[in-house]
Amino acid sequence: MKVGSECGYCILHRGHKIIQRSTNDEKKRVKAMTALLHMLGEHYKPDTVPSYIGAERCRLLKEITGCQDPYADLKTKSNTQALEILPRMTQYVDKQPPAKRLYAALKVACIGNVIEFDVPGHNADIQEALKGLEESFHIDDSDKLKKFIKKDTKALLLTDNAGEIAFDTLIVRELRRLGAHVTVAVKAGPSLNDALMEDAEAVGMTKEADQVITTGADAIGVNLAETSEEFNTHFHGSDIIIAKGMANWETLTEIPAPCPLMYLFRTKCEPVARAVAAPTNVNIAKLVPKGWKL
């Protein structure tokens, strides 16, 4: 997915928030903002992928401010809050008829995608979002997904944010109930409030999944020019992929899907909503065939 006119403002807005979270030194803040504006002037172009330039922004600001993980405290709080809610969501999924449990797990995990900070105009309140638990998917390919899940199906789940990853355990549990072997991928280094291995451990994902790996990179979304050999082997060798979050939509729609791939996310901004042909603030479970790209 290429940038929209709104993406420049969002990238700059989030950059400003990152700078504020990273340092109280005003001289460093000015230096960081100057560098960010210069970088945007050079690299923000119509054929730019927003998450690619967002990743470079984060790396630039880490280097200047010296703060490697400006969202560390928010990630910890998100994990704690999600774990407090998880038993209720587990009960919600478990009380569904067996044929509806995967759908319910996808729904909860998709609503969990609201846990993202500093997106202009976006409300990251998970408690508020869960009030819409009975809201249907605007695009619902959950039944199509289920048809691909058989005994020993190799499934890869690409996670998005900390906190949210606790609700992803419900998807993993249901996929494994259906016979799939599930590998979960988290980021290898701090990237906004994206989940790391420590977050996977904190919420119990390392106990739920057959295997948890990293992408090998601190990129926002997935940039195959940066990912590790281990990740690439799983990415190209899976039978089905579930990609959580808008950043995975932004990045992976640039390449042909290596297998049937479900994009699972909440439309939290206009450019992504336009790209998927949906309104903002709706749930998306879009399954694309092998070879598909925007």
C-alpha positions, 0 to 999 in steps of 0.5 A: 500500500502506498502513502495517502495524503494523510500519511505525511501528517500521521508520520510526523505526528507520531514522530513528535510523540516519540520524541516527547516520550524519548527525551526531556532534553529540548535541544535533543528534541529540536535536533530530532525534529529537524532530522525527522523533517529532513528525512520526510522531505527526502523520502516522502513520495507517492510511491512510498510505503507508509510503514517503511518510512515509519520504520526509518523514522523510528530508527532515526529518532532512537539514534538521536535521542538514545531511547531505544523503546519509548513505548516500553511502559505503555506496552507493559501496561497494555499487557497487564490490562489485556491479561485482566480482560483475557479470562472474560474473552476466553469464556466468550469464545469457549461458550460459542458452538464449536463451529463458531469458536474460530470466528469469535476468536478472530473477532476478539483479536481484531478488536484488540487491534485498537491497542495502538498509540498516537494515531491521530484521532484514534481511541486506543481504549480496549474496554470501550472497543469491546463494547462492540463485541457483537459488531460483525466484520465489515469484510468477513472471510472467516469461513473461507479461512476455516476451510484451509485449516486441517490436521498439520496445516502449517499456520503463521500468525504475524502479530502486531501490538503488545496487549493485543497479543494476549487476545491473539492467543485465542486464535492460536488456541482455536487453530490448534484445536482444528489441528494446525501447527501454529508458529507466531512471529513477533518483532525482533526489536522495539518498533512503536508498541509492537509486541516483542518476545518478552511480550509473547512470554508475558501474556503466555503466547510462548505456551499457547503456540507451537513455536514463537519466532521473531521477524529478525527485524525491528521494522514496522510490519514486514519488510522482507529485505530485512527479515531473517532466514528463519522468518523467511523460511516460515513465511514462504513455507506456510500453508496459511498466514494470518497478518494482524494489524494495519502495518502488515496490510501496508507492507505485505500488500506490496508483494504477492501473497506466498500462500492464502493470507488473511489480513485481520485488523481494525481500520484506524485511518483513512488511507488504509480504509480506502485501500481495503474499500471499507469505512474507518473503525470497522473490523476486517478479516480479508482472505486473499489467495496465493499470488494476490497483491494490491 
